[in-house]
Amino acid sequence: MELKDWLLLLIPIFFNGLIIYLVQATFQKKIKRDEHKDEVKRKISNEFFSLLLNSKETFRSLGHYLEANQNSPDQFGVYLGNFNLSIRRLLDYYGDYKLYLKDFSLTVDTLNTTFEEYISYMLPYQHQQIADDIRIKLQEYINKLFKLICNASDQYLKNI
């Protein structure tokens, strides 16, 4: 075989190998980038679920306190404040990562609207003794907020 024959044999093999290497490198970069995106989404989603569970737990703490201390509501404001803070953290976190949590948009938008109504209703009574009819209305808002949080956590679990 002459040099020309060797070149005609080896050049296509070399360039095919080079093309395969470049295609493989491109796909590996894309796969690595997609894995990173999935990891970020998973972390954001897990943190959101953690905040949902925290909100549920603070609601339960509020409920347990109210059951145990029906005649002594001296710490009611503290437990209610913890519940309000947990919901505010949840809504703020959702606002920060809305792009990644778009599956929860309807539920969280309803939660946000209800929370804003609840806060505007509660503000005038914040530093005074709460009458029974006002307390019942506040409990209705709190129960509605809790149901929305439960719906969001159930929706998260269904998406796993």
VENTAJO-V559159 format. One line per field, one symbol per residue. ss: DSSP state (h for helix, s for strand, l for the rest). psi: psi as a letter, one per 30 degrees, with the letter a starting at -180 (. if undefined). Layout:
BEGIN
ss: ???
psi: ???
END
This chain:
BEGIN
ss: llhhhhhhhhhhhhhhhhhhhhhhhhhhhhhhhhhhhhhhhhhhhhhhhhhhhhhhhhhhhhhhhhhhllllhhhhhhhhhhhhhhhhhhhhhhhhlllllhhhhhhhhhhhhhhhhhhhhhhhhllllllhhhhhhhhhhhhhhhhhhhhhhhhhhhhl
psi: kleeeeefeeeeeeeeeeeeeeeeeeeeeeeeeeeeeeeeeeeeeeeeeeeeeeeeeeeeeeeeeeefhefihegeeeeeeeeeeeeeeeeeeeeeheefhffgeeeeeeeeeeeeeeeeefefgeglkkleeeeeeeeeeeeeeeeeeeeeeeeeeff.
END
